[in-house]
């Protein structure tokens, strides 16, 4: 019966680390993929990107672009 004492502790510790790793992985996956990608972005940065795209396409002149950019700050 004394032969079991040597390997019980490492097996128990390995099992606890395994399950802890599984729990951490599941929590990370839920947090990572719970929200849609568009909700992860700041609304202000999205507005700035749209504004920059419109300026690059020539829909806005420099004065209007800078005025709208200042309003976003």
mmCIF file as gemmi writes it, N, C-alpha and C atoms, coordinates in Angstrom:
data_model
loop_
_atom_site.group_PDB
_atom_site.id
_atom_site.type_symbol
_atom_site.label_atom_id
_atom_site.label_alt_id
_atom_site.label_comp_id
_atom_site.label_asym_id
_atom_site.label_entity_id
_atom_site.label_seq_id
_atom_site.pdbx_PDB_ins_code
_atom_site.Cartn_x
_atom_site.Cartn_y
_atom_site.Cartn_z
_atom_site.occupancy
_atom_site.B_iso_or_equiv
_atom_site.pdbx_formal_charge
_atom_site.auth_seq_id
_atom_site.auth_asym_id
_atom_site.pdbx_PDB_model_num
ATOM 1 N N . UNK Axp A 1 ? 0.794 -1.177 0 1 0 ? 1 A 1
ATOM 2 C CA . UNK Axp A 1 ? 0 0 0 1 0 ? 1 A 1
ATOM 3 C C . UNK Axp A 1 ? 0.851 1.262 0 1 0 ? 1 A 1
ATOM 4 N N . UNK Axp A 2 ? 2.029 1.193 0.484 1 0 ? 2 A 1
ATOM 5 C CA . UNK Axp A 2 ? 2.889 2.369 0.518 1 0 ? 2 A 1
ATOM 6 C C . UNK Axp A 2 ? 3.432 2.71 -0.862 1 0 ? 2 A 1
ATOM 7 N N . UNK Axp A 3 ? 3.286 1.846 -1.826 1 0 ? 3 A 1
ATOM 8 C CA . UNK Axp A 3 ? 3.771 2.101 -3.165 1 0 ? 3 A 1
ATOM 9 C C . UNK Axp A 3 ? 2.963 3.158 -3.901 1 0 ? 3 A 1
ATOM 10 N N . UNK Axp A 4 ? 1.74 3.442 -3.465 1 0 ? 4 A 1
ATOM 11 C CA . UNK Axp A 4 ? 0.889 4.416 -4.129 1 0 ? 4 A 1
ATOM 12 C C . UNK Axp A 4 ? 1.224 5.858 -3.748 1 0 ? 4 A 1
ATOM 13 N N . UNK Axp A 5 ? 1.886 6.053 -2.632 1 0 ? 5 A 1
ATOM 14 C CA . UNK Axp A 5 ? 2.146 7.401 -2.132 1 0 ? 5 A 1
ATOM 15 C C . UNK Axp A 5 ? 3.036 8.207 -3.067 1 0 ? 5 A 1
ATOM 16 N N . UNK Axp A 6 ? 3.921 7.584 -3.787 1 0 ? 6 A 1
ATOM 17 C CA . UNK Axp A 6 ? 4.892 8.299 -4.605 1 0 ? 6 A 1
ATOM 18 C C . UNK Axp A 6 ? 4.317 8.908 -5.87 1 0 ? 6 A 1
ATOM 19 N N . UNK Axp A 7 ? 3.279 8.335 -6.455 1 0 ? 7 A 1
ATOM 20 C CA . UNK Axp A 7 ? 2.79 8.842 -7.728 1 0 ? 7 A 1
ATOM 21 C C . UNK Axp A 7 ? 1.417 9.499 -7.651 1 0 ? 7 A 1
ATOM 22 N N . UNK Axp A 8 ? 0.774 9.47 -6.513 1 0 ? 8 A 1
ATOM 23 C CA . UNK Axp A 8 ? -0.554 10.077 -6.392 1 0 ? 8 A 1
ATOM 24 C C . UNK Axp A 8 ? -0.501 11.601 -6.493 1 0 ? 8 A 1
ATOM 25 N N . UNK Axp A 9 ? 0.448 12.213 -5.823 1 0 ? 9 A 1
ATOM 26 C CA . UNK Axp A 9 ? 0.544 13.672 -5.836 1 0 ? 9 A 1
ATOM 27 C C . UNK Axp A 9 ? 0.826 14.212 -7.243 1 0 ? 9 A 1
ATOM 28 N N . UNK Axp A 10 ? 1.788 13.699 -7.979 1 0 ? 10 A 1
ATOM 29 C CA . UNK Axp A 10 ? 2.012 14.231 -9.335 1 0 ? 10 A 1
ATOM 30 C C . UNK Axp A 10 ? 0.819 13.996 -10.268 1 0 ? 10 A 1
ATOM 31 N N . UNK Axp A 11 ? 0.141 12.865 -10.139 1 0 ? 11 A 1
ATOM 32 C CA . UNK Axp A 11 ? -1.021 12.603 -10.978 1 0 ? 11 A 1
ATOM 33 C C . UNK Axp A 11 ? -2.156 13.571 -10.654 1 0 ? 11 A 1
ATOM 34 N N . UNK Axp A 12 ? -2.378 13.841 -9.387 1 0 ? 12 A 1
ATOM 35 C CA . UNK Axp A 12 ? -3.419 14.765 -8.978 1 0 ? 12 A 1
ATOM 36 C C . UNK Axp A 12 ? -3.106 16.179 -9.472 1 0 ? 12 A 1
ATOM 37 N N . UNK Axp A 13 ? -1.86 16.599 -9.335 1 0 ? 13 A 1
ATOM 38 C CA . UNK Axp A 13 ? -1.458 17.939 -9.776 1 0 ? 13 A 1
ATOM 39 C C . UNK Axp A 13 ? -1.592 18.068 -11.297 1 0 ? 13 A 1
ATOM 40 N N . UNK Axp A 14 ? -1.204 17.048 -12.03 1 0 ? 14 A 1
ATOM 41 C CA . UNK Axp A 14 ? -1.319 17.079 -13.482 1 0 ? 14 A 1
ATOM 42 C C . UNK Axp A 14 ? -2.784 17.141 -13.905 1 0 ? 14 A 1
ATOM 43 N N . UNK Axp A 15 ? -3.639 16.411 -13.238 1 0 ? 15 A 1
ATOM 44 C CA . UNK Axp A 15 ? -5.065 16.434 -13.554 1 0 ? 15 A 1
ATOM 45 C C . UNK Axp A 15 ? -5.664 17.809 -13.271 1 0 ? 15 A 1
ATOM 46 N N . UNK Axp A 16 ? -5.293 18.438 -12.183 1 0 ? 16 A 1
ATOM 47 C CA . UNK Axp A 16 ? -5.797 19.769 -11.855 1 0 ? 16 A 1
ATOM 48 C C . UNK Axp A 16 ? -5.294 20.798 -12.867 1 0 ? 16 A 1
ATOM 49 N N . UNK Axp A 17 ? -4.054 20.723 -13.277 1 0 ? 17 A 1
ATOM 50 C CA . UNK Axp A 17 ? -3.524 21.64 -14.285 1 0 ? 17 A 1
ATOM 51 C C . UNK Axp A 17 ? -4.223 21.449 -15.628 1 0 ? 17 A 1
ATOM 52 N N . UNK Axp A 18 ? -4.508 20.218 -15.983 1 0 ? 18 A 1
ATOM 53 C CA . UNK Axp A 18 ? -5.215 19.93 -17.221 1 0 ? 18 A 1
ATOM 54 C C . UNK Axp A 18 ? -6.589 20.583 -17.221 1 0 ? 18 A 1
ATOM 55 N N . UNK Axp A 19 ? -7.362 20.381 -16.154 1 0 ? 19 A 1
ATOM 56 C CA . UNK Axp A 19 ? -8.711 20.947 -16.099 1 0 ? 19 A 1
ATOM 57 C C . UNK Axp A 19 ? -8.686 22.466 -15.981 1 0 ? 19 A 1
ATOM 58 N N . UNK Axp A 20 ? -7.707 22.996 -15.286 1 0 ? 20 A 1
ATOM 59 C CA . UNK Axp A 20 ? -7.561 24.443 -15.219 1 0 ? 20 A 1
ATOM 60 C C . UNK Axp A 20 ? -7.277 25.014 -16.604 1 0 ? 20 A 1
ATOM 61 N N . UNK Axp A 21 ? -6.442 24.348 -17.367 1 0 ? 21 A 1
ATOM 62 C CA . UNK Axp A 21 ? -6.157 24.772 -18.734 1 0 ? 21 A 1
ATOM 63 C C . UNK Axp A 21 ? -7.397 24.727 -19.61 1 0 ? 21 A 1
ATOM 64 N N . UNK Axp A 22 ? -8.207 23.694 -19.463 1 0 ? 22 A 1
ATOM 65 C CA . UNK Axp A 22 ? -9.449 23.584 -20.234 1 0 ? 22 A 1
ATOM 66 C C . UNK Axp A 22 ? -10.389 24.74 -19.883 1 0 ? 22 A 1
ATOM 67 N N . UNK Axp A 23 ? -10.543 25.039 -18.61 1 0 ? 23 A 1
ATOM 68 C CA . UNK Axp A 23 ? -11.429 26.125 -18.173 1 0 ? 23 A 1
ATOM 69 C C . UNK Axp A 23 ? -10.928 27.464 -18.708 1 0 ? 23 A 1
ATOM 70 N N . UNK Axp A 24 ? -9.631 27.71 -18.611 1 0 ? 24 A 1
ATOM 71 C CA . UNK Axp A 24 ? -9.062 28.967 -19.119 1 0 ? 24 A 1
ATOM 72 C C . UNK Axp A 24 ? -9.283 29.08 -20.619 1 0 ? 24 A 1
ATOM 73 N N . UNK Axp A 25 ? -9.1 28.006 -21.358 1 0 ? 25 A 1
ATOM 74 C CA . UNK Axp A 25 ? -9.309 28.014 -22.802 1 0 ? 25 A 1
ATOM 75 C C . UNK Axp A 25 ? -10.761 28.324 -23.159 1 0 ? 25 A 1
ATOM 76 N N . UNK Axp A 26 ? -11.691 27.703 -22.466 1 0 ? 26 A 1
ATOM 77 C CA . UNK Axp A 26 ? -13.117 27.939 -22.74 1 0 ? 26 A 1
ATOM 78 C C . UNK Axp A 26 ? -13.491 29.39 -22.428 1 0 ? 26 A 1
ATOM 79 N N . UNK Axp A 27 ? -13.025 29.91 -21.307 1 0 ? 27 A 1
ATOM 80 C CA . UNK Axp A 27 ? -13.33 31.301 -20.951 1 0 ? 27 A 1
ATOM 81 C C . UNK Axp A 27 ? -12.738 32.245 -21.99 1 0 ? 27 A 1
ATOM 82 N N . UNK Axp A 28 ? -11.518 31.996 -22.428 1 0 ? 28 A 1
ATOM 83 C CA . UNK Axp A 28 ? -10.886 32.849 -23.436 1 0 ? 28 A 1
ATOM 84 C C . UNK Axp A 28 ? -11.665 32.818 -24.749 1 0 ? 28 A 1
ATOM 85 N N . UNK Axp A 29 ? -12.1 31.639 -25.165 1 0 ? 29 A 1
ATOM 86 C CA . UNK Axp A 29 ? -12.859 31.523 -26.403 1 0 ? 29 A 1
ATOM 87 C C . UNK Axp A 29 ? -14.195 32.256 -26.319 1 0 ? 29 A 1
ATOM 88 N N . UNK Axp A 30 ? -14.868 32.144 -25.193 1 0 ? 30 A 1
ATOM 89 C CA . UNK Axp A 30 ? -16.154 32.828 -25.02 1 0 ? 30 A 1
ATOM 90 C C . UNK Axp A 30 ? -15.96 34.337 -25.063 1 0 ? 30 A 1
ATOM 91 N N . UNK Axp A 31 ? -14.954 34.839 -24.365 1 0 ? 31 A 1
ATOM 92 C CA . UNK Axp A 31 ? -14.707 36.279 -24.349 1 0 ? 31 A 1
ATOM 93 C C . UNK Axp A 31 ? -14.286 36.758 -25.727 1 0 ? 31 A 1
ATOM 94 N N . UNK Axp A 32 ? -13.474 36 -26.401 1 0 ? 32 A 1
ATOM 95 C CA . UNK Axp A 32 ? -12.943 36.409 -27.711 1 0 ? 32 A 1
ATOM 96 C C . UNK Axp A 32 ? -14.014 36.445 -28.783 1 0 ? 32 A 1
ATOM 97 N N . UNK Axp A 33 ? -14.901 35.475 -28.8 1 0 ? 33 A 1
ATOM 98 C CA . UNK Axp A 33 ? -15.861 35.357 -29.886 1 0 ? 33 A 1
ATOM 99 C C . UNK Axp A 33 ? -17.305 35.683 -29.494 1 0 ? 33 A 1
ATOM 100 N N . UNK Axp A 34 ? -17.531 36.195 -28.312 1 0 ? 34 A 1
ATOM 101 C CA . UNK Axp A 34 ? -18.895 36.485 -27.87 1 0 ? 34 A 1
ATOM 102 C C . UNK Axp A 34 ? -19.463 37.704 -28.592 1 0 ? 34 A 1
ATOM 103 N N . UNK Axp A 35 ? -18.622 38.698 -28.858 1 0 ? 35 A 1
ATOM 104 C CA . UNK Axp A 35 ? -19.091 39.907 -29.52 1 0 ? 35 A 1
ATOM 105 C C . UNK Axp A 35 ? -18.755 39.853 -31.004 1 0 ? 35 A 1
ATOM 106 N N . UNK Axp A 36 ? -19.617 40.415 -31.843 1 0 ? 36 A 1
ATOM 107 C CA . UNK Axp A 36 ? -19.267 40.499 -33.258 1 0 ? 36 A 1
ATOM 108 C C . UNK Axp A 36 ? -18.089 41.449 -33.462 1 0 ? 36 A 1
ATOM 109 N N . UNK Axp A 37 ? -17.388 41.27 -34.56 1 0 ? 37 A 1
ATOM 110 C CA . UNK Axp A 37 ? -16.173 42.04 -34.81 1 0 ? 37 A 1
ATOM 111 C C . UNK Axp A 37 ? -16.451 43.542 -34.831 1 0 ? 37 A 1
ATOM 112 N N . UNK Axp A 38 ? -17.555 43.957 -35.417 1 0 ? 38 A 1
ATOM 113 C CA . UNK Axp A 38 ? -17.842 45.387 -35.518 1 0 ? 38 A 1
ATOM 114 C C . UNK Axp A 38 ? -18.082 46.016 -34.143 1 0 ? 38 A 1
ATOM 115 N N . UNK Axp A 39 ? -18.558 45.248 -33.187 1 0 ? 39 A 1
ATOM 116 C CA . UNK Axp A 39 ? -18.802 45.793 -31.852 1 0 ? 39 A 1
ATOM 117 C C . UNK Axp A 39 ? -17.512 45.96 -31.076 1 0 ? 39 A 1
ATOM 118 N N . UNK Axp A 40 ? -16.44 45.31 -31.492 1 0 ? 40 A 1
ATOM 119 C CA . UNK Axp A 40 ? -15.167 45.425 -30.787 1 0 ? 40 A 1
ATOM 120 C C . UNK Axp A 40 ? -14.477 46.745 -31.088 1 0 ? 40 A 1
ATOM 121 N N . UNK Axp A 41 ? -14.802 47.363 -32.21 1 0 ? 41 A 1
ATOM 122 C CA . UNK Axp A 41 ? -14.154 48.605 -32.583 1 0 ? 41 A 1
ATOM 123 C C . UNK Axp A 41 ? -14.837 49.779 -31.899 1 0 ? 41 A 1
ATOM 124 N N . UNK Axp A 42 ? -14.051 50.773 -31.62 1 0 ? 42 A 1
ATOM 125 C CA . UNK Axp A 42 ? -14.585 52.007 -31.076 1 0 ? 42 A 1
ATOM 126 C C . UNK Axp A 42 ? -15.358 52.724 -32.176 1 0 ? 42 A 1
ATOM 127 N N . UNK Axp A 43 ? -16.523 53.242 -31.868 1 0 ? 43 A 1
ATOM 128 C CA . UNK Axp A 43 ? -17.325 53.936 -32.866 1 0 ? 43 A 1
ATOM 129 C C . UNK Axp A 43 ? -16.619 55.148 -33.446 1 0 ? 43 A 1
ATOM 130 N N . UNK Axp A 44 ? -15.818 55.82 -32.625 1 0 ? 44 A 1
ATOM 131 C CA . UNK Axp A 44 ? -15.092 56.992 -33.088 1 0 ? 44 A 1
ATOM 132 C C . UNK Axp A 44 ? -14.048 56.606 -34.126 1 0 ? 44 A 1
ATOM 133 N N . UNK Axp A 45 ? -13.341 55.505 -33.932 1 0 ? 45 A 1
ATOM 134 C CA . UNK Axp A 45 ? -12.336 55.094 -34.91 1 0 ? 45 A 1
ATOM 135 C C . UNK Axp A 45 ? -12.996 54.653 -36.213 1 0 ? 45 A 1
ATOM 136 N N . UNK Axp A 46 ? -14.178 54.066 -36.128 1 0 ? 46 A 1
ATOM 137 C CA . UNK Axp A 46 ? -14.91 53.695 -37.334 1 0 ? 46 A 1
ATOM 138 C C . UNK Axp A 46 ? -15.316 54.945 -38.109 1 0 ? 46 A 1
ATOM 139 N N . UNK Axp A 47 ? -15.793 55.957 -37.407 1 0 ? 47 A 1
ATOM 140 C CA . UNK Axp A 47 ? -16.182 57.203 -38.063 1 0 ? 47 A 1
ATOM 141 C C . UNK Axp A 47 ? -14.98 57.872 -38.714 1 0 ? 47 A 1
ATOM 142 N N . UNK Axp A 48 ? -13.843 57.846 -38.045 1 0 ? 48 A 1
ATOM 143 C CA . UNK Axp A 48 ? -12.624 58.429 -38.625 1 0 ? 48 A 1
ATOM 144 C C . UNK Axp A 48 ? -12.204 57.686 -39.89 1 0 ? 48 A 1
ATOM 145 N N . UNK Axp A 49 ? -12.336 56.377 -39.863 1 0 ? 49 A 1
ATOM 146 C CA . UNK Axp A 49 ? -11.953 55.587 -41.041 1 0 ? 49 A 1
ATOM 147 C C . UNK Axp A 49 ? -12.879 55.882 -42.222 1 0 ? 49 A 1
ATOM 148 N N . UNK Axp A 50 ? -14.171 55.998 -41.957 1 0 ? 50 A 1
ATOM 149 C CA . UNK Axp A 50 ? -15.128 56.321 -43.012 1 0 ? 50 A 1
ATOM 150 C C . UNK Axp A 50 ? -14.834 57.715 -43.565 1 0 ? 50 A 1
ATOM 151 N N . UNK Axp A 51 ? -14.558 58.648 -42.672 1 0 ? 51 A 1
ATOM 152 C CA . UNK Axp A 51 ? -14.238 60.004 -43.094 1 0 ? 51 A 1
ATOM 153 C C . UNK Axp A 51 ? -12.978 60.031 -43.954 1 0 ? 51 A 1
ATOM 154 N N . UNK Axp A 52 ? -11.958 59.29 -43.547 1 0 ? 52 A 1
ATOM 155 C CA . UNK Axp A 52 ? -10.717 59.23 -44.327 1 0 ? 52 A 1
ATOM 156 C C . UNK Axp A 52 ? -10.954 58.588 -45.693 1 0 ? 52 A 1
ATOM 157 N N . UNK Axp A 53 ? -11.81 57.565 -45.739 1 0 ? 53 A 1
ATOM 158 C CA . UNK Axp A 53 ? -12.126 56.933 -47.022 1 0 ? 53 A 1
ATOM 159 C C . UNK Axp A 53 ? -12.841 57.913 -47.957 1 0 ? 53 A 1
ATOM 160 N N . UNK Axp A 54 ? -13.783 58.662 -47.414 1 0 ? 54 A 1
ATOM 161 C CA . UNK Axp A 54 ? -14.499 59.64 -48.241 1 0 ? 54 A 1
ATOM 162 C C . UNK Axp A 54 ? -13.556 60.731 -48.744 1 0 ? 54 A 1
ATOM 163 N N . UNK Axp A 55 ? -12.619 61.148 -47.892 1 0 ? 55 A 1
ATOM 164 C CA . UNK Axp A 55 ? -11.639 62.159 -48.297 1 0 ? 55 A 1
ATOM 165 C C . UNK Axp A 55 ? -10.72 61.598 -49.391 1 0 ? 55 A 1
ATOM 166 N N . UNK Axp A 56 ? -10.318 60.352 -49.234 1 0 ? 56 A 1
ATOM 167 C CA . UNK Axp A 56 ? -9.442 59.731 -50.233 1 0 ? 56 A 1
ATOM 168 C C . UNK Axp A 56 ? -10.143 59.571 -51.574 1 0 ? 56 A 1
ATOM 169 N N . UNK Axp A 57 ? -11.44 59.336 -51.572 1 0 ? 57 A 1
ATOM 170 C CA . UNK Axp A 57 ? -12.19 59.204 -52.825 1 0 ? 57 A 1
ATOM 171 C C . UNK Axp A 57 ? -12.512 60.556 -53.451 1 0 ? 57 A 1
ATOM 172 N N . UNK Axp A 58 ? -12.246 61.636 -52.731 1 0 ? 58 A 1
ATOM 173 C CA . UNK Axp A 58 ? -12.494 62.967 -53.268 1 0 ? 58 A 1
ATOM 174 C C . UNK Axp A 58 ? -13.89 63.482 -52.999 1 0 ? 58 A 1
ATOM 175 N N . UNK Axp A 59 ? -14.636 62.808 -52.149 1 0 ? 59 A 1
ATOM 176 C CA . UNK Axp A 59 ? -15.988 63.26 -51.83 1 0 ? 59 A 1
ATOM 177 C C . UNK Axp A 59 ? -15.982 64.486 -50.925 1 0 ? 59 A 1
ATOM 178 N N . UNK Axp A 60 ? -14.895 64.683 -50.177 1 0 ? 60 A 1
ATOM 179 C CA . UNK Axp A 60 ? -14.765 65.816 -49.268 1 0 ? 60 A 1
ATOM 180 C C . UNK Axp A 60 ? -13.525 66.62 -49.656 1 0 ? 60 A 1
ATOM 181 N N . UNK Axp A 61 ? -13.621 67.947 -49.508 1 0 ? 61 A 1
ATOM 182 C CA . UNK Axp A 61 ? -12.406 68.738 -49.699 1 0 ? 61 A 1
ATOM 183 C C . UNK Axp A 61 ? -11.669 68.809 -48.366 1 0 ? 61 A 1
ATOM 184 N N . UNK Axp A 62 ? -10.477 69.393 -48.399 1 0 ? 62 A 1
ATOM 185 C CA . UNK Axp A 62 ? -9.626 69.408 -47.206 1 0 ? 62 A 1
ATOM 186 C C . UNK Axp A 62 ? -10.272 70.169 -46.058 1 0 ? 62 A 1
ATOM 187 N N . UNK Axp A 63 ? -10.904 71.288 -46.356 1 0 ? 63 A 1
ATOM 188 C CA . UNK Axp A 63 ? -11.532 72.092 -45.305 1 0 ? 63 A 1
ATOM 189 C C . UNK Axp A 63 ? -12.656 71.319 -44.611 1 0 ? 63 A 1
ATOM 190 N N . UNK Axp A 64 ? -13.512 70.681 -45.391 1 0 ? 64 A 1
ATOM 191 C CA . UNK Axp A 64 ? -14.617 69.916 -44.812 1 0 ? 64 A 1
ATOM 192 C C . UNK Axp A 64 ? -14.091 68.707 -44.039 1 0 ? 64 A 1
ATOM 193 N N . UNK Axp A 65 ? -13.052 68.055 -44.571 1 0 ? 65 A 1
ATOM 194 C CA . UNK Axp A 65 ? -12.459 66.899 -43.887 1 0 ? 65 A 1
ATOM 195 C C . UNK Axp A 65 ? -11.91 67.3 -42.53 1 0 ? 65 A 1
ATOM 196 N N . UNK Axp A 66 ? -11.117 68.377 -42.486 1 0 ? 66 A 1
ATOM 197 C CA . UNK Axp A 66 ? -10.531 68.796 -41.204 1 0 ? 66 A 1
ATOM 198 C C . UNK Axp A 66 ? -11.609 69.259 -40.225 1 0 ? 66 A 1
ATOM 199 N N . UNK Axp A 67 ? -12.638 69.932 -40.739 1 0 ? 67 A 1
ATOM 200 C CA . UNK Axp A 67 ? -13.733 70.381 -39.868 1 0 ? 67 A 1
ATOM 201 C C . UNK Axp A 67 ? -14.457 69.181 -39.246 1 0 ? 67 A 1
ATOM 202 N N . UNK Axp A 68 ? -14.776 68.205 -40.044 1 0 ? 68 A 1
ATOM 203 C CA . UNK Axp A 68 ? -15.469 67.006 -39.517 1 0 ? 68 A 1
ATOM 204 C C . UNK Axp A 68 ? -14.561 66.203 -38.596 1 0 ? 68 A 1
ATOM 205 N N . UNK Axp A 69 ? -13.29 66.159 -38.922 1 0 ? 69 A 1
ATOM 206 C CA . UNK Axp A 69 ? -12.332 65.425 -38.066 1 0 ? 69 A 1
ATOM 207 C C . UNK Axp A 69 ? -12.24 66.082 -36.697 1 0 ? 69 A 1
ATOM 208 N N . UNK Axp A 70 ? -12.234 67.392 -36.665 1 0 ? 70 A 1
ATOM 209 C CA . UNK Axp A 70 ? -12.201 68.121 -35.381 1 0 ? 70 A 1
ATOM 210 C C . UNK Axp A 70 ? -13.462 67.86 -34.57 1 0 ? 70 A 1
ATOM 211 N N . UNK Axp A 71 ? -14.591 67.713 -35.238 1 0 ? 71 A 1
ATOM 212 C CA . UNK Axp A 71 ? -15.847 67.437 -34.529 1 0 ? 71 A 1
ATOM 213 C C . UNK Axp A 71 ? -15.853 66.063 -33.894 1 0 ? 71 A 1
ATOM 214 N N . UNK Axp A 72 ? -15.056 65.157 -34.413 1 0 ? 72 A 1
ATOM 215 C CA . UNK Axp A 72 ? -14.99 63.801 -33.847 1 0 ? 72 A 1
ATOM 216 C C . UNK Axp A 72 ? -14.133 63.732 -32.585 1 0 ? 72 A 1
ATOM 217 N N . UNK Axp A 73 ? -13.322 64.738 -32.363 1 0 ? 73 A 1
ATOM 218 C CA . UNK Axp A 73 ? -12.43 64.693 -31.187 1 0 ? 73 A 1
ATOM 219 C C . UNK Axp A 73 ? -13.099 65.084 -29.95 1 0 ? 73 A 1
